[in-house]
Amino acid sequence: MTALPSENETRTFAYDYAVAGCGSLRTIIGGAEALLRASGALWLAAERALIVADLHLEKGSSYAARGQMLPPYDTRETLGRLESEVAALAPATVILLGDTFHDRRSEGRLARDDAARLVALAAGRSLIWVVGNHDADGPRALPGETADEIALCGLILRHEPQPGHQPGEVSGHLHPAAKVRSPRGSVRRRCFITDAERLILPAFGAYAGGLNVRDAAFAGLFVRPPLTGALGFGRVHAVGWRSLAED
Amino acid sequence: MADAGALPADLLPPRFADWFAGRGWSPRAHQLAMVERARAGRDALLIAPTGGGKTLAGFLPSLIELAERPAPNGPTSLHTLYISPLKALAVDVERNLNAPILQMGLPITAESRTGDTGISRRQRQRVKPPEILLTTPEQLALLCAWEGARLYFENLSCVILDEIHTLHSSKRGDLLALDLARLAQFAPNMRRVGLSATVDDPEVIKAWMARHGNAPSVSPPDRSRSGPPRFAIHPQRGGNDTSPEVSPSGEEPDAIAPPLQAQRSGGGGSARSDETEGATGSDSIDLVLGPPGAEPVVDVLLSEGRVPWSGHTAQHAMAEVYETIKKAKIALIFVNTRFQAEFAFQELWKLNDDALPIALHHGSLAAEQRRKVEAAMARGELRAVVCTSTLDLGIDWGDVDLVIQLASPKGASRMVQRIGRANHRLDEPSRALFVPANRFEMLECQAAREAIAENRLDGDPPRVGALDVLAQHVMGCACSEPFDMLKLYDEVVSAGPYRNLPWEDFEQVVDFVSTGGYALKTYDRFRRIVQGQDGLWRVRNLETAQRQRMNVGAIVSPAMLAVRIATRRGQGGRKVGEIEEGMVEMLEPGETFVFAGQVWRLVAVTNMDVLVSPAPGADPKMPSWGGSKFALSTYLAKRVRQLMFDQAHWSVLPDDVREWLEAQRDRSLIPGEDEMLLETFARGHRNFMVCYPFEGRLAHTTLAMLLTRRLERMGRGPLGFVCNDYALAVWAIKPLDQVDFEELFAQDMLGDDLEAWLAESFMMKRAFKGCAIIAGLIERRFPGQQQKSGRQITFSTDLIYDTLRRHQPDHLLLRCARDDAATGLVDVARLGQMLARIKGRIRHAALEHLSPFSVPILLEIGKERSPGHTGETMILHDAEEDLIAEALQ
């Protein structure tokens, strides 16, 4: 069982959040206003920046290369979702927060039209590839800048959350998922997770699985029982720590 | 007991005749008939009740053949293969078979091989096979997928399929039929022998086990070792009273069917027409009938003459059940779910002042524990076993003299099978006791009792072979040896369930096996099977073959977690059993629950283990369960409707049930046999519609989903529904009594509405996962790894389902999933028949108050979770409300 530093804290922290249009959740991270989108993307309106983590493009073909023929449609599915968000928000900057490719050979396995869609995404805006552990070198042929981390709106955007107190950090990597429990039963969903200091984004990729936020990997990252934003059907549901179960 | 007078005296060699005589037995007519059929080189299906010496009848021809043949010069080879649906049964038959072999001093080795057989023995069996191998369908699939399978099976003379009625109508049956076709390729002279309990329609089983079409290896029929040629007319046996009923195929086969090649050319071809059968098919199998058993004596237990309104556990009657057990020698107490088993066991244990040895047996218990119970039972140390379908068939326990069915029997055939577990002696009746848990079940018990007395059984409909199973088989074939696609197609369509398989479906399956079968052709370089210069398909490499072998089988069980006793350091100690993941979700650490007949406290759930500590004496929380996993059979449902309608018949029912029916007649109405009663009334702030199709929970749930969609469109504001095996209730904001019910129940709901709902439903996702596992898209196990549980699969099949559905809705696996969901999970066919039946026959009763019939279903409201989108969103809403409440504290 994950022991949070503040599990025994009796005082309840009142999170500042509100349900915005389009089913998004509006909240404050490290003092900056953030919109948690039902797609799993983060929208920083002040900079018109759209941030998505863990696309894991070409995960299907990565398995296929090892003899497990998962449907080869994950890349186009994921890009389709990203294009919808771009069309809805017209961002000035799109930030891919690491593990954009599932493995180092993924870029080479991209279908030509999928590659063209990525090129089109970069047209007329800046596309930034924050590198992750699965794609440490960034893209070889595709457009965009490569970065280890980015400072934006007073936030620091990186792939992997750093241990300890990291106010203003926005990361991915852990693929947070919430198992929400109620008397009616339980539901497992990808989710955002934040303690108002730092934020971890859900994985955006079509085949990217989720890790339960009660897992030990999340221990020690939050200064208080965190708030999760569980991705529901067309909206984000704010779910408190005590409604969450282990797997 | 029949004697052998009618059949030639030389059928049994002296050694065998002496053995029978030495034990004071005379061979039964059907046993001799099986010997005679074998000498004639014929395939045979033996249908005989339990206790009829069925197994020996199956083996006798092989024993005689092996005993009579000259000692082989070289190493032994496999002569007879015996397939049982249960591991335990294979082991038990090994023991029972070795007794006569030893007693007669026959030079024959007979060994079992199951998943539990030790590695060294299994390895030896591959190198040096016994003459008789007793195994399961899964092990056979594995053997067929080994390199060298052809050599291993080339001298196979006979394959015996036991308890065939439990196998044929399932995916396991599909797989077995395919392997049977494979064996027939390896050993063209192989005889097929089926053993079955009494069935409604033997033709279905014959068609399943027969060789169909004209697979090339069938001709020339080389049956040199004995008897007339395979396709000759067999003379009708003389009408002696004591001779068993044998129905040889009395007709000359059709001329050779038109070559298949012609059908295949011209781009695709269509399903093979049935006219190409005939040459083989069901007619090639002789039916041998055993003597009928004594008629069973079936009683219904009424606790103090009363039957409760609702419930599924029969808790009210436990004291009487216990008293009945006390009077019996050994009782088997059947229930329909594992948790009912735990519950009943717990209840009986509380009453067990006499400290009777009562045990528990169900599929979640650790295998060792089940074996222990079985062994204690065989030694006669137990007085009763509470069990689920795990003991529906299997080991012969001579001393069981009473079978108790707690709660609904669900089907007449299942009951006959269960009742057959009592008293394995033909001339004495089996005794059974039904214990209805509620009033509708009382009707059901009465109907089942009458059906059994009339020997009217409900049959499984014939199956069309599943394509996911075929995919697994094709991969297995490639692992064994390179295959030619045309030849393999001929082989596959010689298997009963696949006899009408269109060529293009087969092509699709091969493409799926090779590259995943996607319209987007990006995986060509990753092919799992590749076509060589010689035109043959072979597996890509050894690793792929090894992975295939680790994932053989057509049984997909829900994700199971091991229940282990927590050690002092909080780690997992001794394993108590396995529990379905979903069951654990309902428990919190610290809570107590019943499992394996004991009370435990949940300590923690780690990755794969549920850690528990014993909590004797604690008042346990019982995980909730709905009804049975078995649906009420169509046939029994019909009889229940008849019984209900026929008021003269009500006198056979207990007083309170009869009064309940009379009250229903007076306050609402009793529908005609082919009518459906529909009641509307208001209660509280809700407007109810309750109808009684009697078609089983699955069909009702589907119907309720579709009705809710329609009521929504009609602006009635439906709020929820609940279903059981007999009825369904829907409630809405607005009154429902003015609805046009003929329109509401119009058959076209099975069109777009069904497809739209199905595609989104969790049932499709569940079915898809099963198909993906069987077809090999998702692997259960990797080499060098322990069995995976559902949670360990590194990607979610739901995500794959969603993606595939959007990008290639006609993919093979989506088709498979749809077929599975439509049959197994939502029962569309049955719903279709029902809608057709009630068209123009809906009897509407607009009531002021609820009716007597509606009480049981209304009592179930609130006990069930509504599945699907709505349900999930509700859970998320609950959690949000909780957060708000927390913030406002």
Boltz contact constraints between the chains, C-beta under 6 A:
constraints:
  - contact:
      token1: [A, 12]
      token2: [B, 886]
      max_distance: 6.0
  - contact:
      token1: [A, 14]
      token2: [B, 887]
      max_distance: 6.0
  - contact:
      token1: [A, 64]
      token2: [B, 523]
      max_distance: 6.0
  - contact:
      token1: [A, 64]
      token2: [B, 526]
      max_distance: 6.0
  - contact:
      token1: [A, 65]
      token2: [B, 526]
      max_distance: 6.0
  - contact:
      token1: [A, 67]
      token2: [B, 528]
      max_distance: 6.0
  - contact:
      token1: [A, 67]
      token2: [B, 544]
      max_distance: 6.0
  - contact:
      token1: [A, 69]
      token2: [B, 516]
      max_distance: 6.0
  - contact:
      token1: [A, 69]
      token2: [B, 523]
      max_distance: 6.0
  - contact:
      token1: [A, 71]
      token2: [B, 803]
      max_distance: 6.0
  - contact:
      token1: [A, 71]
      token2: [B, 804]
      max_distance: 6.0
  - contact:
      token1: [A, 72]
      token2: [B, 518]
      max_distance: 6.0
  - contact:
      token1: [A, 72]
      token2: [B, 520]
      max_distance: 6.0
  - contact:
      token1: [A, 72]
      token2: [B, 522]
      max_distance: 6.0
  - contact:
      token1: [A, 73]
      token2: [B, 803]
      max_distance: 6.0
  - contact:
      token1: [A, 73]
      token2: [B, 807]
      max_distance: 6.0
  - contact:
      token1: [A, 74]
      token2: [B, 803]
      max_distance: 6.0
  - contact:
      token1: [A, 77]
      token2: [B, 803]
      max_distance: 6.0
  - contact:
      token1: [A, 180]
      token2: [B, 875]
      max_distance: 6.0
  - contact:
      token1: [A, 180]
      token2: [B, 876]
      max_distance: 6.0
  - contact:
      token1: [A, 180]
      token2: [B, 879]
      max_distance: 6.0
  - contact:
      token1: [A, 182]
      token2: [B, 875]
      max_distance: 6.0
  - contact:
      token1: [A, 182]
      token2: [B, 878]
      max_distance: 6.0
  - contact:
      token1: [A, 182]
      token2: [B, 879]
      max_distance: 6.0
  - contact:
      token1: [A, 184]
      token2: [B, 865]
      max_distance: 6.0
  - contact:
      token1: [A, 184]
      token2: [B, 874]
      max_distance: 6.0
  - contact:
      token1: [A, 184]
      token2: [B, 875]
      max_distance: 6.0
  - contact:
      token1: [A, 185]
      token2: [B, 865]
      max_distance: 6.0
  - contact:
      token1: [A, 185]
      token2: [B, 875]
      max_distance: 6.0
  - contact:
      token1: [A, 186]
      token2: [B, 585]
      max_distance: 6.0
  - contact:
      token1: [A, 187]
      token2: [B, 872]
      max_distance: 6.0
  - contact:
      token1: [A, 187]
      token2: [B, 875]
      max_distance: 6.0
  - contact:
      token1: [A, 206]
      token2: [B, 803]
      max_distance: 6.0
  - contact:
      token1: [A, 207]
      token2: [B, 795]
      max_distance: 6.0
  - contact:
      token1: [A, 207]
      token2: [B, 799]
      max_distance: 6.0
  - contact:
      token1: [A, 209]
      token2: [B, 795]
      max_distance: 6.0
  - contact:
      token1: [A, 209]
      token2: [B, 796]
      max_distance: 6.0
  - contact:
      token1: [A, 230]
      token2: [B, 876]
      max_distance: 6.0
  - contact:
      token1: [A, 232]
      token2: [B, 876]
      max_distance: 6.0
  - contact:
      token1: [A, 237]
      token2: [B, 876]
      max_distance: 6.0
  - contact:
      token1: [A, 237]
      token2: [B, 880]
      max_distance: 6.0
  - contact:
      token1: [A, 238]
      token2: [B, 880]
      max_distance: 6.0
  - contact:
      token1: [A, 238]
      token2: [B, 883]
      max_distance: 6.0
  - contact:
      token1: [A, 239]
      token2: [B, 879]
      max_distance: 6.0
  - contact:
      token1: [A, 240]
      token2: [B, 883]
      max_distance: 6.0
  - contact:
      token1: [A, 240]
      token2: [B, 886]
      max_distance: 6.0
  - contact:
      token1: [A, 243]
      token2: [B, 879]
      max_distance: 6.0
  - contact:
      token1: [A, 243]
      token2: [B, 882]
      max_distance: 6.0
  - contact:
      token1: [A, 247]
      token2: [B, 791]
      max_distance: 6.0
